[in-house]
Amino acid sequence: MIGLEVNMPKLCVMPGDGIGQEVIPAAAAVLQAVFPDLAIVEAEAGWACFQKQGVSVPDSTLAAIRECGAGLFGAVSSPSYQVEGYRSAILTLRQELNLYANIRPVQSWPTVSPRPNIDMIIVRENSEGLYSGRERIASSIPKSEIRNQELEITAVAERIITRSASRRIAVKTLALMHSQKRHKLTIVHKANVLPLTDGLFRDSVREVFNAEVQKGAEGIEIDELLVDVAALKMVGEPERFDTLVTTNLFGDILSDAASYWGGGLGLAPSLNWGDNIAVAEPVHGSAPDIAGQGIANPIAAILSGAMLARYVWGLGKEASRVETAVYNTLAAGLPSTTQGILQSILNHLH
């Protein structure tokens, strides 16, 4: 079975920064309405946590997530400049907990989607690629001189692709497709320009799926697209996609672009998923411009919670209840406040 068998779900809740402080409590309220016995543990993570404790994700938070097996994270207000000792909270969570798969569903919703009949899942390798954190200044200059515009500086980022991680994400994708009765896989890469790294990724994924077909699996269709072609088709022919699997950076970009068809980033859920552990998070940022005004849309956080129910707790029926309540709320006309949206969804649960 793809999910975990549990008697009483446990959840570590980390609101994080900005509107995370508003949308995550709303998502937790929906989950508690569906699972009255849900045990919730609150923990800290994010930029504000770093400013207070000197670390974006304390060891106590990591321990709490491991204990629960599931986390729900809100948003982080990471600075766009280097801060000594700071690591992005979500990247830290992914790396420390080995959350090697990022799952991003995109579907048409009433009133907010510009096109009907879209139903895809983008599976992004979440542990390596250009997000491995291997950056350096090749020039031999002091750090204090890096911003000196008079100096020639060479910055290098290493892109890491391994056979083991590529096969691992393929296995996770295959299991997800079986559980969702999906039959068409698109492998997205740029092997014509990056034959060693992307070639290794593509071939490793194909090895896993070809082995499954040879074992007698029926109805699995495999194709592949270069990432620039995939981006074009994501804009013009989104209905053609069912399940996509790709590398870290490509998956980040394509899934953000695809979210347009589901109503935009504000409604986009995601799941960072490893082995017997996961952290769900809405894709939107901390939105400091509207934080504290009570108008943040909690739907992405609520749908992220539904992903925990379906994939981690193995409770698909309950996840569908949440998603149906979201659908009916959107169809009835979206309220203008966080509490209004939450109350509408709670009403449609009953």
PECOR-V527724 format. One record per backbone hydrogen bond with DSSP energy under -0.5 kcal/mol. NH is the residue of the N-H (numbers start at 1). CO is the residue of the C=O. E is the energy in kcal/mol with one decimal. If there is no record, write none. Layout:
nh->NH co->CO e->E
nh->NH co->CO e->E
This chain:
nh->4 co->312 e->-2.7
nh->6 co->4 e->-0.7
nh->11 co->39 e->-2.8
nh->12 co->70 e->-2.4
nh->13 co->11 e->-0.6
nh->13 co->41 e->-3.0
nh->14 co->72 e->-3.0
nh->17 co->75 e->-3.0
nh->19 co->286 e->-2.4
nh->20 co->17 e->-2.2
nh->21 co->18 e->-1.7
nh->22 co->19 e->-1.7
nh->23 co->19 e->-2.8
nh->24 co->20 e->-1.6
nh->26 co->22 e->-1.0
nh->27 co->23 e->-2.2
nh->28 co->24 e->-2.7
nh->29 co->25 e->-2.0
nh->30 co->26 e->-1.8
nh->31 co->27 e->-2.3
nh->32 co->28 e->-2.4
nh->33 co->29 e->-1.5
nh->34 co->30 e->-1.7
nh->35 co->31 e->-3.2
nh->36 co->34 e->-0.5
nh->38 co->35 e->-2.4
nh->39 co->9 e->-2.1
nh->40 co->38 e->-0.6
nh->41 co->11 e->-2.9
nh->43 co->13 e->-2.5
nh->46 co->56 e->-2.2
nh->50 co->46 e->-1.8
nh->51 co->47 e->-2.5
nh->52 co->48 e->-1.5
nh->53 co->49 e->-3.4
nh->54 co->50 e->-2.7
nh->55 co->49 e->-0.5
nh->61 co->58 e->-0.7
nh->62 co->58 e->-1.8
nh->63 co->59 e->-2.5
nh->64 co->60 e->-1.9
nh->65 co->61 e->-2.2
nh->66 co->62 e->-2.3
nh->67 co->63 e->-2.2
nh->68 co->64 e->-2.2
nh->69 co->65 e->-3.4
nh->71 co->278 e->-1.8
nh->72 co->12 e->-2.5
nh->73 co->280 e->-2.9
nh->74 co->14 e->-2.3
nh->75 co->15 e->-0.9
nh->78 co->76 e->-0.9
nh->86 co->83 e->-2.4
nh->92 co->88 e->-2.4
nh->93 co->89 e->-2.6
nh->94 co->90 e->-2.3
nh->95 co->91 e->-2.3
nh->96 co->92 e->-3.2
nh->97 co->93 e->-1.9
nh->98 co->95 e->-0.6
nh->99 co->94 e->-2.4
nh->100 co->98 e->-1.6
nh->101 co->273 e->-2.2
nh->102 co->124 e->-2.3
nh->103 co->101 e->-0.5
nh->103 co->271 e->-2.8
nh->104 co->102 e->-0.5
nh->104 co->122 e->-2.4
nh->106 co->120 e->-3.1
nh->108 co->118 e->-1.9
nh->112 co->110 e->-0.8
nh->113 co->109 e->-1.7
nh->119 co->117 e->-0.5
nh->120 co->106 e->-3.0
nh->121 co->242 e->-2.2
nh->122 co->104 e->-2.6
nh->123 co->121 e->-0.6
nh->123 co->244 e->-3.5
nh->124 co->102 e->-2.7
nh->124 co->122 e->-0.6
nh->125 co->246 e->-2.4
nh->126 co->100 e->-3.1
nh->129 co->160 e->-3.3
nh->131 co->128 e->-1.2
nh->132 co->129 e->-1.1
nh->133 co->130 e->-0.5
nh->135 co->133 e->-1.3
nh->136 co->156 e->-2.4
nh->138 co->136 e->-0.7
nh->138 co->154 e->-3.0
nh->139 co->154 e->-0.9
nh->141 co->139 e->-1.6
nh->145 co->142 e->-1.8
nh->146 co->143 e->-1.6
nh->148 co->145 e->-1.9
nh->149 co->147 e->-0.8
nh->151 co->148 e->-1.6
nh->153 co->151 e->-0.6
nh->155 co->153 e->-0.5
nh->156 co->136 e->-3.2
nh->158 co->134 e->-2.6
nh->160 co->129 e->-1.5
nh->160 co->158 e->-0.7
nh->161 co->159 e->-0.6
nh->166 co->162 e->-2.0
nh->167 co->163 e->-2.7
nh->168 co->164 e->-2.2
nh->169 co->165 e->-2.2
nh->170 co->166 e->-1.4
nh->171 co->167 e->-2.4
nh->172 co->168 e->-2.1
nh->173 co->169 e->-2.2
nh->174 co->170 e->-2.6
nh->175 co->171 e->-2.3
nh->176 co->172 e->-2.2
nh->177 co->173 e->-2.6
nh->178 co->174 e->-2.3
nh->179 co->175 e->-2.3
nh->180 co->176 e->-1.9
nh->181 co->177 e->-0.6
nh->181 co->178 e->-0.8
nh->182 co->177 e->-2.7
nh->185 co->183 e->-0.5
nh->185 co->221 e->-3.3
nh->186 co->243 e->-2.5
nh->187 co->185 e->-0.5
nh->187 co->223 e->-2.5
nh->188 co->186 e->-0.6
nh->188 co->245 e->-2.3
nh->189 co->225 e->-1.9
nh->193 co->190 e->-1.5
nh->194 co->190 e->-2.7
nh->198 co->194 e->-1.5
nh->199 co->194 e->-1.1
nh->200 co->196 e->-1.4
nh->201 co->197 e->-2.1
nh->202 co->198 e->-2.8
nh->203 co->199 e->-2.4
nh->204 co->200 e->-2.2
nh->205 co->201 e->-2.3
nh->206 co->202 e->-2.4
nh->207 co->203 e->-2.1
nh->208 co->204 e->-1.5
nh->209 co->205 e->-2.1
nh->210 co->206 e->-3.3
nh->211 co->207 e->-1.9
nh->212 co->208 e->-1.5
nh->213 co->209 e->-2.2
nh->214 co->210 e->-2.4
nh->215 co->211 e->-1.3
nh->216 co->213 e->-1.6
nh->217 co->212 e->-1.9
nh->221 co->183 e->-3.6
nh->221 co->219 e->-0.7
nh->223 co->185 e->-2.5
nh->225 co->187 e->-2.4
nh->227 co->189 e->-2.3
nh->230 co->226 e->-2.7
nh->231 co->227 e->-2.2
nh->232 co->228 e->-1.8
nh->233 co->229 e->-2.5
nh->234 co->230 e->-2.1
nh->235 co->231 e->-1.3
nh->236 co->232 e->-2.3
nh->237 co->233 e->-2.8
nh->240 co->237 e->-1.8
nh->241 co->238 e->-1.5
nh->243 co->184 e->-1.6
nh->244 co->121 e->-2.6
nh->245 co->186 e->-2.1
nh->246 co->123 e->-2.0
nh->251 co->247 e->-2.7
nh->252 co->248 e->-2.0
nh->253 co->249 e->-2.2
nh->254 co->250 e->-2.8
nh->255 co->251 e->-2.1
nh->256 co->252 e->-1.5
nh->257 co->253 e->-2.2
nh->258 co->254 e->-2.8
nh->259 co->255 e->-1.5
nh->260 co->257 e->-1.4
nh->261 co->258 e->-1.8
nh->262 co->259 e->-1.2
nh->263 co->260 e->-1.4
nh->264 co->259 e->-3.0
nh->267 co->264 e->-1.8
nh->268 co->265 e->-1.4
nh->269 co->267 e->-0.6
nh->271 co->103 e->-1.6
nh->272 co->279 e->-2.8
nh->273 co->101 e->-3.7
nh->273 co->271 e->-0.7
nh->274 co->277 e->-2.9
nh->276 co->274 e->-0.8
nh->278 co->69 e->-0.9
nh->279 co->272 e->-2.7
nh->280 co->71 e->-2.9
nh->281 co->270 e->-1.8
nh->282 co->73 e->-0.7
nh->283 co->268 e->-2.7
nh->284 co->265 e->-0.6
nh->290 co->287 e->-1.8
nh->291 co->287 e->-1.0
nh->293 co->290 e->-1.9
nh->298 co->296 e->-0.6
nh->300 co->266 e->-0.9
nh->302 co->298 e->-2.5
nh->303 co->299 e->-3.0
nh->304 co->300 e->-1.8
nh->305 co->301 e->-1.9
nh->306 co->302 e->-1.7
nh->307 co->303 e->-1.6
nh->308 co->304 e->-1.5
nh->309 co->305 e->-1.8
nh->310 co->306 e->-2.4
nh->311 co->307 e->-2.8
nh->312 co->307 e->-0.7
nh->312 co->308 e->-1.4
nh->313 co->308 e->-2.4
nh->315 co->309 e->-3.5
nh->316 co->314 e->-0.6
nh->319 co->315 e->-1.9
nh->320 co->316 e->-2.3
nh->321 co->317 e->-1.5
nh->322 co->318 e->-1.7
nh->323 co->319 e->-2.3
nh->324 co->320 e->-2.6
nh->325 co->321 e->-2.0
nh->326 co->322 e->-2.1
nh->327 co->323 e->-2.5
nh->328 co->324 e->-2.6
nh->329 co->325 e->-1.9
nh->330 co->326 e->-2.5
nh->331 co->327 e->-2.5
nh->332 co->328 e->-1.7
nh->333 co->329 e->-0.7
nh->333 co->330 e->-0.8
nh->338 co->294 e->-2.3
nh->341 co->337 e->-2.4
nh->342 co->338 e->-2.5
nh->343 co->339 e->-2.6
nh->344 co->340 e->-2.1
nh->345 co->341 e->-2.3
nh->346 co->342 e->-2.6
nh->347 co->343 e->-2.5
nh->348 co->344 e->-2.0
nh->349 co->345 e->-0.9
nh->349 co->346 e->-0.6
nh->350 co->346 e->-0.6
nh->350 co->347 e->-1.0
